[in-house]
């Protein structure tokens, strides 16, 4: 069985030579997922990392550089949340009156919301540090 082909720009499924128009060769769970929606889901706080992993592992978005960029950048943003929660918070709790953890959380939440808006406008906006890593990750493919 041939593999389905997808448009690199819009992610729409392309016809495969020799296949019947309505032939079902296999179920693609992401077939109905718009690339823009997939990009937005990568930044949802708390669960965006799951969407990022699914997007990066999917055959559907393998050749869509914009969606893959958002997948990688969403993962890197999630790693920043983890570092803040698991490293920075325990260290800074020992200093009374020092609320840097709350500031970092607010910044990360703001970055997530900002990137959901940018992704909804089909913009691959590189965040400081995370964007550069995401661009390098997409380029390595």
C-alpha positions in Angstrom: 0.0 0.0 0.0 1.3 3.5 -0.9 1.8 6.2 1.7 -0.5 9.2 1.7 1.0 12.4 0.5 0.3 15.8 2.1 0.8 19.3 0.9 3.8 20.9 2.6 2.1 24.3 2.9 -1.5 23.6 3.9 -1.3 19.9 5.0 -4.1 18.8 2.7 -4.1 15.2 1.7 -3.0 14.8 -1.9 -4.3 12.1 -4.3 -2.1 9.0 -4.7 -1.5 7.6 -8.2 -3.4 4.4 -8.8 -5.6 4.7 -5.8 -9.3 4.7 -6.0 -10.8 8.1 -5.0 -12.6 6.8 -2.0 -10.3 3.9 -1.1 -9.6 3.5 2.6 -6.0 2.3 2.9 -5.7 2.9 6.6 -7.0 5.2 9.4 -5.1 8.4 9.9 -6.2 9.7 13.3 -4.9 13.2 12.4 -6.5 13.3 8.9 -9.1 15.8 10.0 -6.7 18.0 12.0 -6.0 21.3 10.4 -2.3 22.3 10.5 -3.2 25.6 12.1 -5.1 23.8 14.9 -2.2 21.4 15.4 0.2 24.3 15.8 -2.0 26.0 18.3 -2.4 22.8 20.4 1.4 22.6 20.8 1.2 25.6 23.1 -1.7 24.8 25.4 -0.3 24.9 29.0 -0.2 21.6 30.7 -1.1 19.4 27.7 0.7 21.0 24.8 3.6 18.7 25.2 1.4 15.8 24.3 0.1 17.5 21.2 3.7 18.4 20.3 4.9 14.8 20.5 1.9 13.6 18.5 2.5 16.3 15.8 6.3 15.5 15.6 5.7 11.7 15.4 2.9 11.9 12.9 3.3 11.1 9.3 0.7 13.7 8.4 2.9 16.6 9.5 6.3 15.1 8.7 6.9 17.5 5.8 5.1 20.6 7.2 8.0 22.7 8.5 5.7 25.3 10.1 3.8 22.7 12.2 7.0 20.9 13.1 8.5 24.3 14.2 5.6 24.9 16.5 5.8 21.3 17.8 9.5 21.7 18.7 9.1 25.2 20.1 6.1 24.0 22.2 8.2 21.1 23.6 11.0 23.5 24.5 8.5 25.8 26.2 7.2 22.8 28.2 10.8 22.0 29.3 11.1 25.6 30.6 7.9 25.0 32.6 9.4 21.8 34.0 12.7 23.5 34.9 10.8 26.3 36.6 8.6 23.9 38.5 11.1 21.3 39.5 14.3 23.4 39.9 13.7 27.1 40.3 10.7 26.8 42.6 12.4 24.6 45.2 15.5 26.7 45.2 13.7 30.0 45.5 11.3 28.9 48.2 14.2 29.0 50.6 14.5 32.7 50.2 11.6 34.5 52.1 9.9 37.3 50.2 11.5 36.4 46.9 8.8 35.6 44.3 10.7 35.1 41.1 9.0 31.7 40.6 5.6 33.5 40.1 7.2 36.0 37.7 8.7 33.2 35.6 5.4 31.3 35.6 3.6 34.5 34.4 6.2 35.0 31.7 5.9 31.4 30.5 2.1 31.6 30.5 2.3 34.9 28.5 4.7 33.3 26.0 2.2 30.3 25.6 -0.7 32.6 25.0 1.3 34.8 22.6 2.4 31.8 20.6 -1.2 30.4 20.4 -2.2 33.7 18.9 0.8 33.7 16.5 0.1 30.1 15.5 -3.6 31.0 14.9 -2.3 33.5 12.3 0.0 31.0 10.7 3.1 32.8 11.9 6.2 30.8 12.9 7.4 33.4 15.4 10.7 32.3 17.0 10.7 33.0 20.7 14.1 34.0 22.3 16.2 30.9 22.8 13.3 28.4 22.2 12.8 29.6 18.6 16.4 29.2 17.7 16.5 25.7 19.1 13.2 24.8 17.2 14.6 26.2 13.9 17.7 24.1 14.3 15.6 21.0 15.2 13.4 21.4 12.1 16.5 22.0 9.9 18.1 18.8 11.1 15.2 16.7 9.6 
